[in-house]
Amino acid sequence: MTDAAPTGADLLSCLDRLQLRFDSQASLVARDAHDDPATLDWSCSAVLPLWEPDDEEAAADNMRLLAPGMSLSRKSGTEREELTLFTMSGLTLDLWRIGRIYESLDSRDADYEHFAPLFDRSGDLGLHPDLEECLVTGTDVIIIDRAQIAPGWRGRGGVGRLLITRLLRWVAGRAALVATHPYPIDIPVEERDDEAREAREKSIVQRTWQSLGFEPFREDLWVMKPHLRAHEDAAEGLETAFARYL
């Protein structure tokens, strides 16, 4: 049995203990479209190691963090137990080297088909002509397929947005463009026939990405252009807001 969930202040005081984790893979040689060496599948997460339960206070803190909804997953091992509270995954395409953009998208999960409108064979390096200005900062297109935060960490002043900006510093260093398809993935599949709920929750997700400098492109795709200041300004605002905890 776990104690009551921690308060907002207690959670924010944990931010300086978070660890950012990254995993990625790319093929050395292309055997098919999915293996194009100019594509990189990646995932990242924010992990909170629990205290060593050396005293009653540490044990009590751990128990509160183990309350339902405080993590997406829990890992126990020979070392300290840890909680994953945020995950983000996606795909990087190097437009300078990639041979078959559409085939690379089509060969993956169906979610990636949503991102086809970003590209056009008539555009420079295969990027849509309306986005060619973005090539001034690089040749990588970063696709964010999924981003998810544990329910207990929502509504804490922008913790999820802070983590997105921190993670994008590493993932999108040479990016011409960052794109996502905002959708409330927490709605169970069997409940997605409720169009009013879907529209309401989609609007909330879209506002979150908009606050990070993303703007609508087309067909529910939202893009962030690194050569503009909108995302950097948003990131700086979040750093200021959470400065006392970092």
C-alpha positions as CSV (number, residue, x, y, z in Angstrom):
1,M,0.0,0.0,0.0
2,T,1.3,3.4,-0.9
3,D,1.0,6.8,0.9
4,A,-1.0,9.7,-0.6
5,A,0.5,11.2,-3.8
6,P,3.0,14.0,-3.2
7,T,1.9,17.6,-3.5
8,G,2.9,19.9,-6.3
9,A,5.7,21.5,-4.3
10,D,7.1,18.1,-3.3
11,L,7.1,17.0,-6.9
12,L,8.9,20.1,-8.2
13,S,11.6,19.6,-5.5
14,C,12.4,16.3,-7.3
15,L,13.3,18.0,-10.6
16,D,17.0,18.3,-9.7
17,R,17.1,14.5,-9.3
18,L,15.8,13.7,-12.8
19,Q,18.0,12.0,-15.3
20,L,17.5,12.3,-19.1
21,R,18.0,9.0,-20.9
22,F,18.5,8.5,-24.7
23,D,18.4,5.5,-27.0
24,S,18.7,5.4,-30.8
25,Q,19.5,3.2,-33.6
26,A,20.4,3.5,-37.3
27,S,21.5,0.9,-39.9
28,L,24.9,0.8,-41.4
29,V,23.7,-0.4,-44.8
30,A,20.3,-0.2,-46.4
31,R,18.6,-3.5,-47.0
32,D,15.1,-1.9,-47.5
33,A,13.4,1.4,-46.9
34,H,13.1,0.9,-43.2
35,D,16.9,0.4,-43.0
36,D,17.9,3.6,-44.7
37,P,21.2,4.7,-43.0
38,A,20.0,8.3,-43.3
39,T,17.2,7.6,-40.8
40,L,17.6,7.4,-37.0
41,D,14.9,5.9,-34.7
42,W,15.2,7.4,-31.3
43,S,13.6,7.5,-27.9
44,C,14.3,9.4,-24.7
45,S,12.9,9.6,-21.2
46,A,13.0,11.4,-17.9
47,V,13.8,9.0,-15.0
48,L,13.6,9.7,-11.3
49,P,15.8,7.5,-9.1
50,L,14.2,6.8,-5.7
51,W,16.1,7.5,-2.5
52,E,18.0,4.8,-0.8
53,P,15.5,3.9,2.0
54,D,18.1,4.5,4.7
55,D,15.7,6.2,7.1
56,E,12.0,6.7,7.6
57,E,11.8,10.1,5.8
58,A,13.4,8.7,2.6
59,A,11.2,5.6,2.7
60,A,8.1,7.8,3.2
61,D,9.1,10.0,0.2
62,N,9.6,6.9,-1.9
63,M,6.2,5.6,-1.0
64,R,4.5,8.8,-2.0
65,L,6.2,8.7,-5.4
66,L,4.9,5.2,-5.8
67,A,1.3,6.3,-5.7
68,P,-0.9,5.5,-8.7
69,G,-0.4,7.8,-11.7
70,M,3.0,9.1,-10.6
71,S,5.0,7.2,-13.2
72,L,4.6,5.6,-16.6
73,S,6.8,2.6,-15.5
74,R,8.8,1.4,-12.6
75,K,12.1,-0.4,-12.7
76,S,13.6,-2.4,-9.9
77,G,17.1,-3.9,-10.0
78,T,20.3,-4.4,-8.1
79,E,20.7,-0.7,-7.9
80,R,18.2,1.9,-6.8
81,E,14.6,1.6,-7.9
82,E,13.6,4.3,-10.5
83,L,10.5,5.7,-12.0
84,T,10.0,6.8,-15.6
85,L,7.7,9.9,-15.6
86,F,8.1,11.1,-19.2
87,T,8.9,9.5,-22.6
88,M,9.3,10.9,-26.1
89,S,10.1,9.0,-29.3
90,G,10.4,9.7,-33.0
91,L,12.5,9.6,-36.1
92,T,15.2,11.8,-37.6
93,L,15.7,12.0,-41.4
94,D,18.8,13.4,-42.9
95,L,17.6,15.0,-46.1
96,W,21.1,15.4,-47.4
97,R,21.6,11.7,-47.5
98,I,18.2,10.0,-47.6
99,G,17.2,8.3,-50.8
100,R,13.5,7.4,-50.3
101,I,11.7,9.6,-47.9
102,Y,8.1,8.4,-48.5
103,E,9.2,4.7,-48.5
104,S,11.0,5.3,-45.2
105,L,7.9,6.7,-43.6
106,D,5.5,4.1,-45.1
107,S,7.7,1.2,-43.9
108,R,7.2,2.2,-40.3
109,D,4.3,2.5,-37.9
110,A,1.2,3.9,-39.5
111,D,1.5,7.0,-37.4
112,Y,4.4,8.1,-39.6
113,E,2.2,8.4,-42.6
114,H,0.8,11.6,-41.1
115,F,4.1,13.3,-41.8
116,A,4.2,12.8,-45.5
117,P,2.8,16.3,-46.3
118,L,6.1,17.7,-44.9
119,F,7.8,16.6,-48.0
120,D,7.5,17.2,-51.7
121,R,9.8,16.0,-54.5
122,S,9.7,19.5,-56.1
123,G,11.2,21.1,-53.0
124,D,14.9,21.5,-52.1
125,L,16.2,18.2,-50.7
126,G,12.7,16.9,-50.8
127,L,11.3,19.2,-48.2
128,H,8.0,20.9,-49.0
129,P,8.6,24.2,-50.8
130,D,6.7,26.1,-48.1
131,L,9.3,24.9,-45.6
132,E,12.5,25.4,-47.6
133,E,13.5,28.4,-45.6
134,C,14.1,26.1,-42.7
135,L,17.1,24.5,-44.4
136,V,19.2,27.5,-43.2
137,T,19.8,25.7,-39.9
138,G,20.5,22.2,-41.0
139,T,19.3,19.3,-43.1
140,D,17.7,17.1,-40.4
141,V,13.9,16.7,-40.0
142,I,12.9,15.6,-36.5
143,I,9.6,13.8,-36.2
144,I,8.1,13.5,-32.7
145,D,5.8,10.6,-32.9
146,R,4.8,10.3,-29.2
147,A,5.3,12.3,-26.0
148,Q,3.7,11.2,-22.8
149,I,3.9,12.3,-19.2
150,A,2.6,10.5,-16.1
151,P,-0.8,11.8,-15.0
152,G,0.5,12.9,-11.6
153,W,3.0,15.3,-13.2
154,R,0.4,17.1,-15.3
155,G,-0.8,20.5,-14.3
156,R,2.5,21.3,-12.5
157,G,3.3,24.5,-14.3
158,G,4.8,23.0,-17.4
159,V,7.1,20.2,-16.3
160,G,6.3,18.2,-19.5
161,R,7.1,21.2,-21.6
162,L,10.3,21.8,-19.8
163,L,11.4,18.2,-20.4
164,I,10.5,18.5,-24.1
165,T,12.7,21.6,-24.5
166,R,15.6,20.0,-22.6
167,L,15.4,16.8,-24.6
168,L,15.1,18.6,-27.9
169,R,18.4,20.3,-27.2
170,W,20.0,16.9,-27.7
171,V,17.7,15.4,-30.3
172,A,17.4,18.4,-32.6
173,G,20.8,20.0,-32.6
174,R,21.1,20.1,-36.4
175,A,17.5,20.3,-37.2
176,A,16.0,22.2,-40.1
177,L,12.5,21.4,-38.9
178,V,10.8,19.7,-35.9
179,A,7.3,18.3,-36.5
180,T,4.6,16.5,-34.5
181,H,1.0,15.4,-34.9
182,P,-0.7,16.5,-31.7
183,Y,-3.2,13.9,-30.5
184,P,-4.6,12.9,-27.1
185,I,-3.1,9.4,-27.1
186,D,-4.5,8.7,-23.6
187,I,-8.0,8.4,-25.0
188,P,-8.7,4.6,-25.2
189,V,-9.3,3.4,-28.7
190,E,-12.8,2.2,-27.9
191,E,-13.7,5.7,-26.8
192,R,-12.5,7.6,-29.8
193,D,-15.9,7.7,-31.4
194,D,-16.8,10.5,-29.0
195,E,-15.9,13.3,-31.4
196,A,-16.7,16.1,-29.0
197,R,-14.3,14.7,-26.4
198,E,-11.6,14.0,-29.0
199,A,-11.8,17.6,-30.4
200,R,-11.7,19.0,-26.8
201,E,-8.7,17.1,-25.8
202,K,-6.9,17.5,-29.1
203,S,-7.3,21.3,-28.7
204,I,-5.6,21.0,-25.3
205,V,-2.7,19.1,-26.7
206,Q,-2.3,21.5,-29.6
207,R,-2.2,24.5,-27.2
208,T,0.6,22.7,-25.4
209,W,2.7,22.4,-28.5
210,Q,1.8,26.0,-29.6
211,S,3.2,27.3,-26.3
212,L,6.5,25.7,-27.3
213,G,6.7,27.6,-30.6
214,F,5.0,25.0,-32.8
215,E,2.6,26.2,-35.4
216,P,0.0,24.4,-37.6
217,F,1.2,23.4,-41.1
218,R,-1.4,21.2,-42.6
219,E,-3.5,18.1,-42.0
220,D,-3.1,18.3,-38.2
221,L,0.7,18.6,-38.5
222,W,2.4,21.2,-36.3
223,V,6.0,22.3,-37.0
224,M,8.7,24.2,-35.1
225,K,11.2,26.2,-37.1
226,P,14.5,26.4,-35.3
227,H,15.7,29.4,-37.3
228,L,12.9,31.4,-35.6
229,R,13.0,32.5,-32.0
230,A,9.6,31.2,-30.9
231,H,10.8,27.9,-29.4
232,E,13.9,29.3,-27.9
233,D,11.9,32.1,-26.2
234,A,9.5,29.5,-24.8
235,A,12.4,27.4,-23.5
236,E,14.0,30.4,-21.8
237,G,10.6,31.2,-20.2
238,L,10.3,27.7,-18.8
239,E,13.9,27.8,-17.5
240,T,13.1,31.0,-15.7
241,A,9.8,29.7,-14.3
242,F,11.5,26.6,-12.8
243,A,14.9,28.2,-11.9
244,R,14.4,27.7,-8.2
245,Y,14.0,24.0,-8.6
246,L,16.8,23.4,-11.1
